[in-house]
Amino acid sequence: GMARLNKELAPQFLALANKAKGTVSGLRARLQFMTMAEGPGTKPDALLRMAQDIVRIEGKNPDMARAVSQLGFLRYQLRQPAEQQKLISLFLDIERITPYPGVKAQAMFARGQILYDARKKPEALALMKQTVAKFPTTSAAAEAKRTIFELENLQIGMVAPDVTGKDETDTAFKLTDYRGKVVVLDFWGFW
């Protein structure tokens, strides 16, 4: 059912995107068209072309920060180094084209995420720090700060940061109370 619905509606979203070019609605329609086109059989080159069209047509749109976030998820589908490099180039284009600091910050952060996923941690850390330094008041900087903490404190082989909490008997404890002992931490929650 969904595949047939996507096939029927996708052209309508593309027509709306072309008609409303440069507006928030046009950008969102173009993103919806791309989302509908994504699927198990979609080739990486086709995804990249759609993303490049979005940047070419809507690069100066004030709502591009949202688009950059959505385009950032392409890193899970474009896993080959050459594909990832093209995605990084796409985000560099966005940084160059857009006049909006929040969009520039989101694109810089997205590049850092790709590098982090590619296990290029020093490069990712440098980009995250650059995002925070250049665009400190943006939501991308807030996200980058969390990633910086993770890169600097939560990597395999590092000493775990001190954690405080209560055990099953409601007794307060600190992780440092157990230094030198084998400890298993089980994090869970309701979300």
Salt bridges, closest charged atoms under 4 A:
GLU8 OE2 - ARG4 NE 3.90
ASP53 OD1 - ARG56 NH2 2.98
ASP63 OD2 - ARG28 NE 3.08
ASP63 OD2 - ARG66 NE 3.61
ASP93 OD1 - ARG96 NH2 3.42
GLU95 OE2 - ARG111 NE 2.58
ASP117 OD2 - ARG75 NE 2.57
GLU152 OE2 - LYS129 NZ 2.94
ASP170 OD1 - LYS166 NZ 3.95
